[in-house]
Amino acid sequence: MITIVSTSLREESRSRTAAREVAHLLTRLDQEAIILDMREYELPFCNGGGESTRSFAPLRSSLAVAKGVIFAVPIYNYDVNSVAKNFVELFGDALQGKVVGLIATAGGRRSHMAPLFFLNSLMLDFRSVIAPRYLYLDEEIESEDETRERLENFTCDFLDLATAVSGNSSYSREILASKVGEVNRSNPILAG
Ligand SMILES: Cc1cc2nc3c(=O)[nH]c(=O)nc-3n(C[C@H](O)[C@H](O)[C@H](O)COP(=O)(O)O)c2cc1C
Protein backbone atom coordinates (compact mmCIF):
# COMPACT_ATOMS: atom_id res chain seq x y z
CA MET A 1 0.00 0.00 0.00
CA ILE A 2 1.10 3.55 -0.71
CA THR A 3 -0.02 6.28 1.69
CA ILE A 4 -0.29 9.84 0.39
CA VAL A 5 -0.33 12.67 2.93
CA SER A 6 -2.08 15.69 1.45
CA THR A 7 -1.14 18.78 3.47
CA SER A 8 -2.80 21.69 1.68
CA LEU A 9 -5.78 23.09 3.55
CA ARG A 10 -6.92 25.08 0.52
CA GLU A 11 -10.35 24.31 -0.94
CA GLU A 12 -9.17 24.34 -4.57
CA SER A 13 -5.79 22.77 -3.86
CA ARG A 14 -3.67 21.77 -6.84
CA SER A 15 -1.44 19.48 -4.79
CA ARG A 16 -4.52 17.56 -3.57
CA THR A 17 -5.68 17.19 -7.18
CA ALA A 18 -2.22 15.90 -8.13
CA ALA A 19 -2.31 13.52 -5.14
CA ARG A 20 -5.64 12.12 -6.33
CA GLU A 21 -4.28 11.69 -9.84
CA VAL A 22 -1.21 9.82 -8.56
CA ALA A 23 -3.46 7.63 -6.37
CA HIS A 24 -5.53 6.85 -9.45
CA LEU A 25 -2.42 5.92 -11.47
CA LEU A 26 -1.17 3.72 -8.63
CA THR A 27 -4.50 1.92 -8.58
CA ARG A 28 -4.14 1.35 -12.31
CA LEU A 29 -0.82 -0.29 -11.51
CA ASP A 30 -2.63 -2.63 -9.09
CA GLN A 31 -1.40 -0.80 -6.00
CA GLU A 32 -3.62 0.10 -3.10
CA ALA A 33 -3.31 3.83 -2.45
CA ILE A 34 -4.91 5.91 0.27
CA ILE A 35 -4.91 9.65 0.80
CA LEU A 36 -4.72 11.13 4.28
CA ASP A 37 -6.26 14.55 3.71
CA MET A 38 -5.08 16.89 6.45
CA ARG A 39 -8.30 18.93 6.13
CA GLU A 40 -10.05 15.98 7.77
CA TYR A 41 -7.81 15.88 10.85
CA GLU A 42 -7.54 18.43 13.56
CA LEU A 43 -3.92 17.80 14.28
CA PRO A 44 -2.48 19.64 17.26
CA PHE A 45 0.76 21.56 16.92
CA CYS A 46 3.67 19.46 18.09
CA ASN A 47 4.57 20.37 21.67
CA GLY A 48 7.39 17.89 22.07
CA GLY A 49 5.31 15.35 24.04
CA GLY A 50 4.09 12.06 22.56
CA GLU A 51 0.65 12.14 24.22
CA SER A 52 -0.78 14.66 21.71
CA THR A 53 -0.84 12.04 18.93
CA ARG A 54 -2.26 9.17 20.96
CA SER A 55 -5.75 9.57 19.52
CA PHE A 56 -4.36 9.34 15.97
CA ALA A 57 -3.45 5.64 16.07
CA PRO A 58 -5.24 4.80 12.75
CA LEU A 59 -3.32 7.57 11.00
CA ARG A 60 -0.05 6.27 12.42
CA SER A 61 -0.86 2.72 11.32
CA SER A 62 -1.65 3.96 7.77
CA LEU A 63 1.97 5.07 7.71
CA ALA A 64 3.32 1.94 9.40
CA VAL A 65 1.80 -0.50 6.91
CA ALA A 66 2.70 1.53 3.82
CA LYS A 67 5.60 0.44 1.65
CA GLY A 68 5.96 4.04 0.58
CA VAL A 69 4.70 7.43 1.70
CA ILE A 70 4.15 10.42 -0.58
CA PHE A 71 3.76 13.96 0.72
CA ALA A 72 1.65 16.29 -1.43
CA VAL A 73 2.54 19.80 -0.33
CA PRO A 74 2.15 23.43 -1.35
CA ILE A 75 5.28 25.58 -1.33
CA TYR A 76 4.93 28.49 1.07
CA ASN A 77 7.73 30.98 1.64
CA TYR A 78 10.30 28.83 -0.14
CA ASP A 79 9.57 25.74 1.90
CA VAL A 80 6.92 23.06 2.36
CA ASN A 81 3.90 24.42 4.25
CA SER A 82 3.79 24.29 8.01
CA VAL A 83 1.17 21.51 8.01
CA ALA A 84 3.75 19.20 6.39
CA LYS A 85 6.44 20.21 8.85
CA ASN A 86 4.09 19.73 11.82
CA PHE A 87 3.03 16.33 10.47
CA VAL A 88 6.65 15.18 10.44
CA GLU A 89 7.25 16.58 13.93
CA LEU A 90 4.27 14.52 15.15
CA PHE A 91 4.59 11.31 13.12
CA GLY A 92 8.08 11.34 11.59
CA ASP A 93 9.15 8.28 13.59
CA ALA A 94 6.61 6.24 11.56
CA LEU A 95 8.61 7.09 8.43
CA GLN A 96 11.64 5.17 9.67
CA GLY A 97 13.32 3.49 6.69
CA LYS A 98 10.35 4.15 4.40
CA VAL A 99 10.58 5.27 0.83
CA VAL A 100 9.31 8.84 0.76
CA GLY A 101 8.22 10.75 -2.33
CA LEU A 102 7.09 14.30 -2.84
CA ILE A 103 4.51 16.14 -4.90
CA ALA A 104 4.93 19.91 -4.64
CA THR A 105 2.83 22.64 -6.18
CA ALA A 106 4.12 26.19 -6.38
CA GLY A 107 3.47 29.53 -7.98
CA GLY A 108 6.71 29.69 -9.93
CA ARG A 109 9.73 27.74 -11.07
CA ARG A 110 12.15 29.41 -8.71
CA SER A 111 11.11 27.39 -5.67
CA HIS A 112 12.01 24.13 -7.36
CA MET A 113 14.71 23.31 -4.81
CA ALA A 114 12.70 24.52 -1.84
CA PRO A 115 11.57 21.04 -0.63
CA LEU A 116 15.12 19.71 -0.39
CA PHE A 117 15.68 20.69 3.22
CA PHE A 118 12.45 18.94 4.22
CA LEU A 119 13.46 15.79 2.33
CA ASN A 120 17.01 15.85 3.69
CA SER A 121 15.67 16.12 7.23
CA LEU A 122 13.71 12.89 6.69
CA MET A 123 16.81 11.18 5.37
CA LEU A 124 18.93 12.23 8.34
CA ASP A 125 16.36 11.90 11.13
CA PHE A 126 14.49 8.77 10.08
CA ARG A 127 16.76 7.13 7.48
CA SER A 128 13.91 7.52 5.01
CA VAL A 129 14.83 6.62 1.45
CA ILE A 130 14.09 9.71 -0.60
CA ALA A 131 12.80 9.12 -4.12
CA PRO A 132 15.19 11.13 -6.30
CA ARG A 133 12.51 12.27 -8.74
CA TYR A 134 9.93 14.51 -7.21
CA LEU A 135 6.92 15.98 -8.88
CA TYR A 136 7.06 19.77 -9.02
CA LEU A 137 4.09 21.50 -10.59
CA ASP A 138 4.31 25.26 -10.90
CA GLU A 139 1.68 27.54 -12.39
CA GLU A 140 3.89 28.27 -15.40
CA ILE A 141 3.39 24.82 -16.95
CA GLU A 142 0.93 25.34 -19.74
CA SER A 143 0.94 22.00 -21.50
CA GLU A 144 -1.41 19.27 -20.33
CA ASP A 145 0.87 16.72 -21.98
CA GLU A 146 3.81 17.90 -19.90
CA THR A 147 1.81 17.68 -16.69
CA ARG A 148 0.63 14.20 -17.57
CA GLU A 149 4.14 13.08 -18.48
CA ARG A 150 5.48 14.34 -15.14
CA LEU A 151 2.66 12.66 -13.19
CA GLU A 152 3.24 9.35 -14.93
CA ASN A 153 7.04 9.44 -14.65
CA PHE A 154 6.84 10.30 -10.97
CA THR A 155 4.31 7.53 -10.21
CA CYS A 156 6.25 4.81 -12.05
CA ASP A 157 9.65 5.79 -10.62
CA PHE A 158 8.26 6.05 -7.11
CA LEU A 159 6.55 2.67 -7.27
CA ASP A 160 9.66 1.04 -8.73
CA LEU A 161 11.78 2.30 -5.86
CA ALA A 162 9.21 1.54 -3.13
CA THR A 163 8.77 -2.00 -4.44
CA ALA A 164 12.52 -2.61 -4.64
CA VAL A 165 13.24 -1.23 -1.17
CA SER A 166 10.40 -3.09 0.53
CA GLY A 167 11.91 -6.43 -0.56
CA ASN A 168 13.03 -8.95 2.01
CA SER A 169 16.73 -8.31 2.15
CA SER A 170 18.01 -7.26 5.54
CA TYR A 171 21.63 -6.84 6.59
CA SER A 172 22.93 -6.01 10.01
CA ARG A 173 26.25 -5.87 11.85
CA GLU A 174 25.36 -9.23 13.46
CA ILE A 175 25.04 -10.84 10.03
CA LEU A 176 28.27 -9.19 8.94
CA ALA A 177 30.07 -10.51 12.03
CA SER A 178 28.83 -14.04 11.32
CA LYS A 179 30.31 -13.78 7.80
CA VAL A 180 33.68 -12.23 8.57
CA GLY A 181 34.30 -13.75 12.01
CA GLU A 182 35.70 -11.72 14.88
CA VAL A 183 35.28 -8.04 14.16
CA ASN A 184 38.61 -6.21 14.32
CA ARG A 185 38.09 -3.55 16.96
CA SER A 186 41.11 -1.44 16.05
CA ASN A 187 40.28 1.75 14.27
CA PRO A 188 41.05 1.06 10.60
CA ILE A 189 41.05 4.75 9.76
CA LEU A 190 43.55 5.82 12.45
CA ALA A 191 45.64 2.63 12.23
CA GLY A 192 47.08 3.54 8.82
C1 LIG B 1 1.58 32.03 2.07
C2 LIG B 1 1.96 31.59 0.70
C3 LIG B 1 3.31 31.52 0.38
C4 LIG B 1 3.70 31.10 -0.90
N1 LIG B 1 5.03 31.02 -1.18
C5 LIG B 1 5.44 30.57 -2.39
C6 LIG B 1 6.84 30.43 -2.68
O1 LIG B 1 7.72 30.70 -1.87
N2 LIG B 1 7.18 29.98 -3.92
C7 LIG B 1 6.24 29.67 -4.87
O2 LIG B 1 6.62 29.28 -5.98
N3 LIG B 1 4.91 29.77 -4.62
C8 LIG B 1 4.49 30.21 -3.40
N4 LIG B 1 3.14 30.29 -3.12
C9 LIG B 1 2.15 29.82 -4.13
C10 LIG B 1 1.66 28.39 -3.81
O3 LIG B 1 2.75 27.50 -3.68
C11 LIG B 1 0.75 27.89 -4.93
O4 LIG B 1 -0.43 28.67 -4.95
C12 LIG B 1 0.39 26.40 -4.78
O5 LIG B 1 -0.41 26.03 -5.87
C13 LIG B 1 -0.36 26.11 -3.48
O6 LIG B 1 -0.63 24.72 -3.41
P1 LIG B 1 -2.13 24.19 -3.23
O7 LIG B 1 -2.87 24.63 -4.48
O8 LIG B 1 -2.03 22.70 -3.14
O9 LIG B 1 -2.70 24.79 -1.99
C14 LIG B 1 2.72 30.74 -1.87
C15 LIG B 1 1.36 30.81 -1.52
C16 LIG B 1 0.99 31.22 -0.26
C17 LIG B 1 -0.48 31.26 0.10
Ligand as a Chemical Component Dictionary entry (heavy atoms), coordinates in Angstrom:
data_LIG
# 
_chem_comp.id                   LIG 
_chem_comp.type                 NON-POLYMER 
_chem_comp.pdbx_formal_charge   0 
_chem_comp.three_letter_code    LIG 
# 
loop_
_chem_comp_atom.comp_id 
_chem_comp_atom.atom_id 
_chem_comp_atom.alt_atom_id 
_chem_comp_atom.type_symbol 
_chem_comp_atom.charge 
_chem_comp_atom.model_Cartn_x 
_chem_comp_atom.model_Cartn_y 
_chem_comp_atom.model_Cartn_z 
_chem_comp_atom.pdbx_ordinal 
LIG C1  C1  C 0 1.581  32.031 2.074  1  
LIG C2  C2  C 0 1.956  31.593 0.697  2  
LIG C3  C3  C 0 3.310  31.525 0.378  3  
LIG C4  C4  C 0 3.702  31.102 -0.898 4  
LIG N1  N1  N 0 5.033  31.023 -1.181 5  
LIG C5  C5  C 0 5.437  30.567 -2.394 6  
LIG C6  C6  C 0 6.840  30.434 -2.682 7  
LIG O1  O1  O 0 7.721  30.699 -1.866 8  
LIG N2  N2  N 0 7.175  29.984 -3.916 9  
LIG C7  C7  C 0 6.242  29.672 -4.875 10 
LIG O2  O2  O 0 6.623  29.284 -5.976 11 
LIG N3  N3  N 0 4.908  29.775 -4.617 12 
LIG C8  C8  C 0 4.491  30.210 -3.404 13 
LIG N4  N4  N 0 3.145  30.291 -3.119 14 
LIG C9  C9  C 0 2.154  29.821 -4.125 15 
LIG C10 C10 C 0 1.663  28.394 -3.811 16 
LIG O3  O3  O 0 2.749  27.502 -3.680 17 
LIG C11 C11 C 0 0.748  27.889 -4.932 18 
LIG O4  O4  O 0 -0.425 28.670 -4.954 19 
LIG C12 C12 C 0 0.386  26.405 -4.778 20 
LIG O5  O5  O 0 -0.413 26.026 -5.867 21 
LIG C13 C13 C 0 -0.358 26.115 -3.481 22 
LIG O6  O6  O 0 -0.629 24.723 -3.414 23 
LIG P1  P1  P 0 -2.133 24.192 -3.230 24 
LIG O7  O7  O 0 -2.870 24.628 -4.477 25 
LIG O8  O8  O 0 -2.028 22.704 -3.140 26 
LIG O9  O9  O 0 -2.701 24.795 -1.987 27 
LIG C14 C14 C 0 2.720  30.742 -1.870 28 
LIG C15 C15 C 0 1.361  30.814 -1.524 29 
LIG C16 C16 C 0 0.994  31.223 -0.264 30 
LIG C17 C17 C 0 -0.485 31.257 0.100  31 
# 
loop_
_chem_comp_bond.comp_id 
_chem_comp_bond.atom_id_1 
_chem_comp_bond.atom_id_2 
_chem_comp_bond.value_order 
_chem_comp_bond.pdbx_ordinal 
LIG C1  C2  SING 1  
LIG C2  C3  SING 2  
LIG C2  C16 DOUB 3  
LIG C3  C4  DOUB 4  
LIG C4  N1  SING 5  
LIG C4  C14 SING 6  
LIG N1  C5  DOUB 7  
LIG C5  C6  SING 8  
LIG C5  C8  SING 9  
LIG C6  O1  DOUB 10 
LIG C6  N2  SING 11 
LIG N2  C7  SING 12 
LIG C7  O2  DOUB 13 
LIG C7  N3  SING 14 
LIG N3  C8  DOUB 15 
LIG C8  N4  SING 16 
LIG N4  C9  SING 17 
LIG N4  C14 SING 18 
LIG C9  C10 SING 19 
LIG C10 O3  SING 20 
LIG C10 C11 SING 21 
LIG C11 O4  SING 22 
LIG C11 C12 SING 23 
LIG C12 O5  SING 24 
LIG C12 C13 SING 25 
LIG C13 O6  SING 26 
LIG O6  P1  SING 27 
LIG P1  O7  DOUB 28 
LIG P1  O8  SING 29 
LIG P1  O9  SING 30 
LIG C14 C15 DOUB 31 
LIG C15 C16 SING 32 
LIG C16 C17 SING 33 
# 
